[in-house]
Amino acid sequence: MAMTMKSLRYALPALVLAGGALLIPQKSAANPDFTKRTGKKCVYCHIGDWSSGKYTEAGLYYREHATLKGYVEKEQALPASVEASPKASKRQ
């Protein structure tokens, strides 16, 4: 059976739309495989519940690069209560 112009008129746009849908980036969902691959716990990349859609800097890096290789962890400032050590507050 030869494809007629009428059937091609409908088939071609359908194929283009289906192919285009495959090119749209999909939102990745957290799963235990990521923790096995990265060696990190969920909270390393996710803020709060993983379904919140909020990410740490590491999570944003992983989302963009699909790996943590090359990610440089920034030093986090310690809260004031942790910075003041008991030794510093002793009276002499």
Beta strands, then each sheet from edge to edge (+ up, - down):
end
